[in-house]
Structures are given as structure tokens and as C-alpha cells.
Amino acid sequence: MHHQSIASSIVSSDVTLSWPRVRRRPITLFLRRVAIAAACLFITAFLVYIERDGYHDANGTPITMLDAVYYASVSLSTTGYGDIAPFSESARLVNIVFITPLRFIFLITLVSTTVEILTARSRDEWRTRRWRSTVNNHIVIIGYGVKGRSAAQSLTGSGVQANTVVVVDPSPQVIEEANESGFLGVVGDGGREETMRAASVETAGQVVVALDRDDASVLAVLTARRLAPQARIVAAVRESTNSALLRQSGADVVVLTAESAGHLMGLSLNSPAAGDFVEDLLETRDGLEIVERTATGEDLGSSSQDLLVRGELLVAVVRNGVTHRFDSGLISTIQAGDILLVIHQGRRPL
């Protein structure tokens, strides 16, 4: 996928496309700008006051500190009533060298928010058009609840770049949470075509449907399959009776979330060691992990025992589209083009 992580959000049709960004509290930004403006004001007032003998008041009275603050405020705001003005060369030099740059800083600070709002939209629209024209083979996760969040963490834990994952969820707050984790986000219903097009699902390589309702999952799978016939779709289902319906809708893999959790709980009760082993495999970037990889030149001609010596336990081999388990007895050595399913030591958390 060839695009950059962009810090912004825009609206496309009725769908909000949200990008990962470094978030700052609005009150923090406001107070910072107020502090800059106040600093410019008081520095200017101080410079005027120490050069007060070089300034002329139309009333003919000496320049006081209040007069200096008054002159600083009208000067920085470019109002310039002319009732107080510098007449000595030193006072005019201070105005040129110090007060004029402070005036620029003061004005830029005051209008920066407006300029930012006016320029952000056009900049974001250009970046979005560029992203849509280059994005390819990315991952779309529909639903960012417990299942969707775990799927995203598992992907990044296995080495997938966060900016290649697009999260779709109807809640803006949930999308903000996804943005904070580095994922792109689309605010909208995963069953609506315009929402999925905003996520560029047409060019996605994988789609994960992790919704809490099976009927919503079926609609999301149907929409994703129609728009992205080439994508691999993995869907979660709560009721096993709906598994066949999801497959008929276009899901390549259906995960029984409730029953799988129940089986793991039962296994942990009846066989604690086996339960711990399975839980270890499911943990991201810690302990053992099961991975799928293409056979390399070093693997050619090797047996399962050879892989074990190198620290990998061979579980299955996919050859010519057919999966052969380790106990099938049909695979003696590894050949070119084989896809290996192995268990090895995972990476430790950073």
C-alpha cells in the first residue's frame, strides 16, 4: 500500500473519513496561542516604556506604563490612532527591529485558527483523492468492538503496518480511538455501499467483519463481497446456526466467537495445560505463535524434523491448494511452492 499517514478528517458524501493524528486538547491549543499573543503585547509594552522618552503623546503628558500598554495594543492590532508616536531615532529603530516582527507574530497567532480551518479542507481533500488513487491491498475491519480491536492488535502484532488498516464503525468516538492507535477510520454503517466505498473496499485485500449482530454481519459481508469479489473475507458469528448463511453471503472464513470462547473455557477446565497452550498461541507478540509462510530455498527438501531443529514445528502444508496436516503421511519433504503452517517463538512485546 503506497500512501502516507495523514493527520486530518474530511467528509465524503454522508461518510466521514478519519485519519490517524496526534491529538491535542483544544483548550491547550487555545491557551498556547493566547500566551503567545500576550507575550507579544507585554514585550512591546516593555520596549515602549523603556524608550518612553522617545515617544510623543498628543496630550503632551509623559508616557506611563498604561500608555505603553495602550500603544502596544493599538500598534500590534494595526489600529494606529496616532495619538502616541515615536519621534526619536532610537525609538523608531526599536519599532523597526523589534516591534514590527512582534506585530507579525501577534497577527499570525490571532488568524492562525481561521487560516488552519480554511486551508485544512482543501489540503485534506487533495490528500484523500491521492490516497484513493494509490491505496491497494489494504485491510478493512468492520466493527471496532472487542473482536475488531483484538483483530487489529493481532494484525499489528504480526507485523502489519497500522496505516494499512481501515476501521469502519458508526461511532465517531470509536473511530477516534482507532485513530489514536494509528488506524485510518470511516464513520458509517458497514452494510452501506457508500461507507464501504469510502474505505476503498474495492481494492482491499482482506476484510474482517467483527460486528456484534449476526444480521448486520450478513449485510456487511454481502456488501463487501459485491464490491470486492477478490478480497478474502473473515467474519465473526455469534450463533453457529448463522455460519452457513455467512458463508453463502460470501465469507471465506467464519469464526464462531461465542462457541470458540466456550470451547476454550471448557478445555482450560478439563485440561489446564492444553488450555494454557492454546491461550499462548492466541496471545499477540508473546510466547508461541502460529504463522503461515511460503517455503524458502532453505526449506526445499527438508522434513518436519529438519524444521523442528531450526525452531519451527510444522503443523500443515498447503500444496496445490490442498491442505495436508502433519499426521496425514502424504508430505515427506517440502517442495517449491508449498505454503507452510508452523508454530514458532513469537516476538516479545515492545
N, C-alpha and C positions, 0 to 999 in steps of 0.2 A: 504494500500500500504506500503510495507516494503522496504524502501530504504532511503538513505541519500541524502541531497542536496549537490552536488559536484561542486567544482569550477574549471571548465575547459571546453575545447571544443575539439572534435575529428571529424575525417571524417570517415564515414561508407559508403563504395561504393562511390556513387556520392552525398551523402547526408551528410550535416554537422549537427551533434547532439551537441547542445549547452546547457550548464548548468548554473544555477544562480551562480553569483560570485560577490565578492567585487572588483569593478573595480578601478584601479589606473591609472593615466595618465602615459604613457611611459616615458615622459620627467622627471616626478617626480621620478620614479624608477631609471632612469639613473643618475640624479643629486645626488640622495641619495648615490648611490654606488661610484660615483666619490668623494663625500665628505668623505666617509669612507676611501677610498684609499689615498686621500690627507692627511687626519688626521694621518694615519699610517706613511706616509712619513715624515711629519713635526715633529711628536713626536720622531721618530727615529733620525732625523737630530738633534733635540734639545738635546736628550740624548747623542749623539756622541759628540756634540760641548761642552757640559759641562764636558765631560770626555776626552776632546781633548788631554790632557797631557798623557793619557794612550794609545794613538794611534800612530802608526809609519807610516810615509809617505815614500815611496821608494825613493822619490827625496830628502829626508832629510829636507824638509821645514815644518814649523809649520802648524798644521791643522787649516784651516779657516772655516768660515760658509759655503762657497761654497763647500769645501772639505767634510764637514759633510753631506750636501745635496747629494753630489755625492755618498758618501759611503752608505747613506741610500737607494738611488735608486738602486744601484747595489746589495746591500745586500738583500733588500726586494724582488727583482726580481730573486734572487738566481744566478745572473750572477757571482759575486765574482771574479774580476780581480786580487785581492791580492796586489794591489799597496798601499792600505791603510788597515792596520790590527791592532786590539787591541793587546797590549803586556802586559799591567799591569793587575793585578788580578781584580781590581775594574772594569776596562773596560770590561774584559771578563765576569765578573759576571753580569754586566748590559746587555751584549749581550745575556746571557743565560736566565736571568729572565724576561727581558722586550722586547728586540729586536726580539728574536725568536718567542714569541707569536704574536707580531705585524706582523712578516713576514707571519705567518699562516693566520692571518686576511686579510692581503693585498692580498695574493694569492687566498684565498677563495672568496673574493669580486670580483676579476677580472674574475674568471672562473665560478662564480655562475650562470650567464646568460646561458652559454653553458651547464652547468650541468642541469639547470632547463629545458631547451629545450629537452635534451636527455632523461631525466627521466620522463617528463610530459606525453609523448606519451604512453609509456608502462603503466604508472600508470593509465592514463585515459582509455586506452583500457581494463584494468582489471576491473576498476570501471563500465565501460559501460556493459561489459559482466555480471557482478554481478547484475547490475540494470535490465538488460533484463531478467535475470533468476528469479527475485523476484517480478518485477512490476506486479500489478494486480488491476483491478477495478479502474483505474485512468481515468482522463478526458482529452480528446483530443479536442483542439479548432483549427479549420482550418480557418485561416484568422484572422489577428490581427489589423484590421482597427477599425473604430468607434464601429461597432457591436461586434466584437470579444473582444475588450478591455473592453467594457461595460459588456459583459457576464463574463469575467474573474473577473472583480471587483465585480460583483454581487455574484459570487461563493465565493470569499474570504470574502466578507461582510457577507455572511450567515454562515461562519464558516469553509469552505473548506480550507484545508492547501494548500498554494501556490505550494509546491513541489509535489503535486499530480496532477498538471495540466501541460499538454504538449501543447505548442503552435506550430502550423505549419504555416509557411509563407515563400514565396520565397525571401523575402528581408532580408539580413543579418542585416541591420540596425534596422529593425523592431524586429527581434529576440533579438538583443542586448537590445532593450527597454523592451521586455518581460522578459529577464534575470534580468534586474535591478529591476523588480517588484517581483522577486523570482520564476518565472516560468521556467520550462525546455523548450527548444526550438529545433525545427527541421527546418533547412533551406531547403526548397524544395516545389514542387508543390503538393498540397493536393490531386490531382487527380491521382498521380503516385503511383504505388504499393510500390516501394522501399522507397518512402518518408513515407508512412503510416506504413510500417514495421519498419522503423527507430523510429517511435513514439510508437512502440509496440501496435498498434491499435487492434491487435488480442485479447489482454487481457483487453482492455479498457471497462469500464462500461458505459460511456457516451461519445458521440461525438457531438460536436457543429460545424455546418458548417455556417460560418459567412462571406462568400465571397461577393464581390460586383457585380459579374456577375452571372446570373441565370444558364447559360450553364455550367460555372465552378462549380457551386454548385451541379448540377445534376451529373456531373462526380465524384465529391468528395463523394457524397452520395452513388453512385454505388460502388465505390472502398471501402469505409468504410463498407458498408453492406456486400459485398462479403468477406472481411477479418474478419469482426467481426459481425457475424449473431446474436449474443446475445446482442449486445450493443444497448442502447437507443440513437437514432439519432434525434437531433433537428436541423432543417435547416431554415435559413432565405431566403426569396424570395422577389424580388422587385415587380414583376408583378404577380397579382393574377391568371392570366391565366396559369402560370407555377406551381402553387401549386399542382395540381393533378399529374403533371409529377414528382415532387419531392417525393410525397407520393408513386407513383408507383416505383420509384427508390429505395425506402427503408426507407425514413424518417418517423419516428414515429410522429413527430410534425413539422408542417410548420408554421412559423411566417411571416405574411405579414408586412414587415418592413415599406414600404412606405405608405401603406394604413392605418396601425395602427397609424403611426405618424399623418397622415391626420385626422383620426377619433378623436384622442386626441386633435388636434388643433381645430377642429370644436366643440368638446364638451366644450373646455375651453372658446370658444367664446359664445356659446349658453347658457352654464350653468357653470359659473366660479367656483362655489363651487364644482360641480361634477368633473370638470377638476382638481382642486387642490387636491381633494381626490384621484383621480386615480394617479396623479403625486406623491403624498405622498406614495402610495403603491409601486410605481416603484423605489423610491429612496432607495439606499442600505444603511442599517445600520442606518437609521434615520427615526423617526416617526413611522407610521404603516407599517407592512409588512404582506404579506400573505404567509403562510407556510403549508407544508404537513407533517403530522406526524402520527405515529401509535398510536392507542388508548392504554393508560396505564391502570393499575389496578385501579387507581383513577377515570378514566373516565367511567368505566363499570357501566351501569345502569343510567348514567347521561343523562340529556336532554340538549338541546341547551341553555336553561335558566340557567342551572347549570354551563355550561361553561362560559356563559357571566358573572356570578358572580365572576368567577375566572379570569376574564380579557381576555377571548377569545371569539370572535364572530364566530360561526360555519357557514361556507359557504356551505359546501357539505360533504357528507360521501360516501366513496367508500366501498361497501360491496359486496363480492363475484365477484369482477371485474366490478361491475356496479356502476356508479356514480349517487348519488341521491342528488339533490340540496336541499337547506334549505326549499324551498317552495313546495317541492313535496308532503309532508304529509305522506310519506312512512316510514320515520325514526322517531320513537318516543324516543327511548333510544339507547345509544351506546352499542355495543356488542364487545366481544373479536374478534380480527382480523380486526376490522374496521380501515380504514385509514381516518383521519380527515383533512379537508381543513379548516383552521381557519385564522382569522385576529387578530393579537395582536400587542402590542407595540414593535417596533424594538429596537435594540441596538443603542446607540448614537455613533457617530464617535469617534475613539480614538484620 
